[in-house]
Amino acid sequence: MAVTSALTAALPALTASLALEVAPIRVNLIAAGFVDTPLSASLLGEQLEARREELRASLPIRRVVGPQDIAALAVHIMRNEAMTGATYDIDGGQQLVSA
């Protein structure tokens, strides 16, 4: 678990460095929080609905992030050719309410 945490924390810096090294190829990072997908359902099992309810109650957007949200961000990043080296957090505001 510690290795996974360290790698996750390093990804924004890696993204920024890669954007400089491989320019003019653009490099960006989508950092998603909980996304309501079949994989999430299989990992959480019977706890899935409780997690959904917890997120609906606590997130500023008052709903769970879905795959369509991630896809919309990805398309935006791909279309806007002025964006590179950035990390885009998409978690419904979870970082704002988590301690």
N, C-alpha and C positions, 0 to 999 in steps of 0.2 A: 504494500500500500504506500509506503514511503517513496518508493521509486516512481510510482505513478503520480503521486502528488508533486514530486520534484520535476518530472517531465512536463506536467501540465503547467506548472508555474513558469517554466522556461520557454514555453511556446511563443508568447508575445515577443520576447527578445529575439528568438530565432526567426520569427516572421519578419521583424524589422531588419535584421541583418541580411536575410535572404533577399529582401526587396532591394537592398543596395547592391548585393553581389550579382544578382541575375538581371538587373535592370537592362533593358526596358521591359522585361517580363515582369508583370505585376504579381505580388504575393500578398495575400490578406488571410486573416484567420477569423473564422466564425466560431465563437466560444459559446456554445449552447448550454443552458441549464437543463432542467427536466423537460423533456419533449414527450408528449403523449403519443407513443408509437406501439406497435405490436411487440417490439423488443422490450420496451419499458413494462408492458403488461406481463410478459413472460418472466422478467426479472423480479417484479414485485408480487406477482401472483394475487393472493387474496388481499394484499395490502394496497392494491392499485387504487381502488375507489376512495379509500381513506386518504391517500396521498393527493388525489385529485381534489377532494374536498378541502384539504388543508391548504393547497395552493390557491384555490378559488377564494378562500376566505382571507388569505394573507397577502397575495400579490396585488400590487397597485392596479394591474390591468383587470383584476377580478375574474380571470379565466386561465386555463392551462395553455401553455405554448404547444402548438401543433406543428406537424411537418410542413404545412403550408406557410407558416410564419418563417421557418428557416429557408424554405425555397424562395420566398419573396425577397428576403435579404440577399441571398446568393445571386439572384437575378439582378438586383440593384447594384451589387458590387461589380458584377461582370459588365454591366452596361456603362457604368461610370468609370471611364478610363483614367480619371485623375486620382483614383484611390489606390494606394499601395502602401504596404508596410504597416497596416493597421490591424487592430484586433477589435472585433465587433461582438460585444456581449449581447446575447439575446436570451433573456431568462425571465421576462415578464416583470422585472424589477426585483427579483429575488435577492440580489446583492444589496439592495437598499433596505430591505427589512430583516435580513439575517444578521445575527450578531457574531 
